[in-house]
């Protein structure tokens, strides 16, 4: 998508079509470059503008007709914009456009088009460390002062100058700037993320302050996520040293009241430097700071591109599982990760996106748990799973699978399969959990021997306890009806585990 600022001149259809076509061609040409010329973020190395324009002109004449694409003008928003829909495949040679780093290529192309079509010049994302503001925001700033997001960004950067510990950062943000910083944790103990809150004067129906809350990952070009606060701002964090103090501060902040004379507003006219910085960072994109309860489609797409960079050649499902894991690790809340995944080319539904998030959370929890368990504890967990699961799996094989005439049973995110005298239990993301050979000795006792046992989590054992209850219920439902009714017609409740 390409958008034109509403304050710029209106382009006619031919101009907008030409601009969009050159943009598509530029992105393709840039994707074909190698070596220093492809380093668009480095002015001293990247291809010269005149040479790039020449290559683009040649490409439009000779190669662009080999690609299927269309350009549509759209006026559903205040800014005029086009959508470019294109196939990555060259119809003549069958080769696909290389999409690595394509977001940087797109930004560099936009800068050239701004000059060529005499539009407002803005810096690329790598030239501005702060998330850009829209022109509407700049107009509000002139009237009302800096918005809450900008206040929080500046407060965080100011407090982080002396490289404090994480508890010190949280305490000073509140004491010196009346900014709340709340750290959230996963159930297994690892940090999930950090959010920041500020009183900007709004009130709820009961008169209490309605705070502006922003996830750290949505402030200052992602530099305020829990991880980036450490790696980019130099704030130190040690779980053993800091977690208890962070949790104490969290309880205090959850109940702390904002002081009336600290209601956040900074006079815009008092800072000439702030004016320059904000004007330099203006662009045509939708701003993160305008996000309310969820991300816009443009923001979700931008985050998706960020988290999927470097994994374009992977299968889309594997890539999007990795995207979800990266976003969660970066402090993005689960419901926003779902929106990010819906921006994938796979066009996931809400339920599918939620499932991918659950898988990613499970994998992260697994990694945390795995790192904490000793080899002895891991072995004990594997043995406990087999002791619980194998007898139930045999019961399912002897009754449910036998009655249905099938060889596999689908669980939630996992599958039990009967292969001869072997039973195989596989998780969708962790692979084969166990494979055992099962037999009965002459005395009728069950006997099994493990062939392979993979990564085991406590949730696997919990699931098999639930499977035991389902099997028992199934037998109670079907047994009285065995003589008079086919088994298939008695499975009224199914097997949702």
HELIX and SHEET records of a PDB file:
HELIX    1   1 UNK A   13  UNK A   32  1                                  20    
HELIX    2   2 UNK A   35  UNK A   38  5                                   4    
HELIX    3   3 UNK A   49  UNK A   62  1                                  14    
HELIX    4   4 UNK A   64  UNK A   66  5                                   3    
HELIX    5   5 UNK A  102  UNK A  116  1                                  15    
HELIX    6   6 UNK A  125  UNK A  127  5                                   3    
HELIX    7   7 UNK A  135  UNK A  144  1                                  10    
HELIX    8   8 UNK A  148  UNK A  159  1                                  12    
HELIX    9   9 UNK A  160  UNK A  162  5                                   3    
HELIX   10  10 UNK A  166  UNK A  177  1                                  12    
HELIX   11  11 UNK A  216  UNK A  218  5                                   3    
HELIX   12  12 UNK A  226  UNK A  231  1                                   6    
HELIX   13  13 UNK A  239  UNK A  255  1                                  17    
HELIX   14  14 UNK A  260  UNK A  262  5                                   3    
HELIX   15  15 UNK A  268  UNK A  270  5                                   3    
HELIX   16  16 UNK A  272  UNK A  280  1                                   9    
HELIX   17  17 UNK A  288  UNK A  290  5                                   3    
HELIX   18  18 UNK A  297  UNK A  308  1                                  12    
HELIX   19  19 UNK A  316  UNK A  329  1                                  14    
HELIX   20  20 UNK A  334  UNK A  342  1                                   9    
HELIX   21  21 UNK A  350  UNK A  372  1                                  23    
HELIX   22  22 UNK A  375  UNK A  396  1                                  22    
HELIX   23  23 UNK A  397  UNK A  401  3                                   5    
HELIX   24  24 UNK A  402  UNK A  404  1                                   3    
HELIX   25  25 UNK A  458  UNK A  479  1                                  22    
HELIX   26  26 UNK A  487  UNK A  490  5                                   4    
SHEET    1   A 3 UNK A   2  UNK A   4  0                                        
SHEET    2   A 3 UNK A  80  UNK A  86 -1                                        
SHEET    3   A 3 UNK A  69  UNK A  74 -1                                        
SHEET    1   B 3 UNK A 180  UNK A 185  0                                        
SHEET    2   B 3 UNK A 191  UNK A 198 -1                                        
SHEET    3   B 3 UNK A 212  UNK A 215 -1                                        
SHEET    1   C 5 UNK A 408  UNK A 411  0                                        
SHEET    2   C 5 UNK A 414  UNK A 419 -1                                        
SHEET    3   C 5 UNK A 422  UNK A 427 -1                                        
SHEET    4   C 5 UNK A 431  UNK A 440 -1                                        
SHEET    5   C 5 UNK A 446  UNK A 453 -1                                        
END                                                                             
